[in-house]
Amino acid sequence: MYKELPDTYKVRNENATIWRYMDFTKFVSLIDRQELFCSRADKLGDPFEGSCPRKTILVRDKKLGSKYAGEFFKLLREFTVVDCWHLSKYESAAMWKLYLKSDEGIAIKSSFKRLRDSLDLSGIKEGIYNIHIGKVQYIDYEEEEIPINLWAPFFHKRKSFRHESELRILIQKKRGITERSKRPCVDGLPVPVDLDRLIMRICLAPKTPDWLFELVLSVTSKYNLDLGKKVIPSSLDITPMY
């Protein structure tokens, strides 16, 4: 069901470690609904999301022969949803600071293969939507170009975001996109997921209080998930040796 991406965007190691950083309320929502929330691309907060580099626009508009190409690609963001993960072998102090407003946070540790195999995409209509999963590339939008197609603008970001080392799932309507078309969703699209298959570890944020550790254990137990043994403290809390 996934559409193949060029080698540059593929994750070559199926067991590559990935992380999803979130606050406690979003973790409870994940456990309760057993769904990953794929956000609409125009709601992600980056105005460059889904945009094209300057050089690509010049080639694109000449190739497509349409002065409305820019308007179409801007509109395409409303018909595209993404789910973002951090691709790294290790827990990241920078990601904790970026995604959390307090110490009450959770990081889901998984792998590329686990994520791919845990998703239930049976509700996505094949033939109407394209589904991709791959690595985001970080480029200079003033100097570099990207492929001219529907998915490429969503697999490229500015170099200033390189620290995110992002893996993303992309679900995108591929035809009949107009101002009058019905959007697939208002804010995002929930995708059912097998949590026992997805989750390798539930890592708590640095300096997490004991009461929150116990609460996470309680929540996973109440939902009859075999996750209690997977809850671990942050590696950043390890006492240094001198």
Summary of the structure (lengths in Angstrom):
residues: 242
radius of gyration: 19.2
end to end distance: 52.5
largest distance: 66.0
contacts: 696
relative contact order: 0.23
helix: 35%
strand: 26%
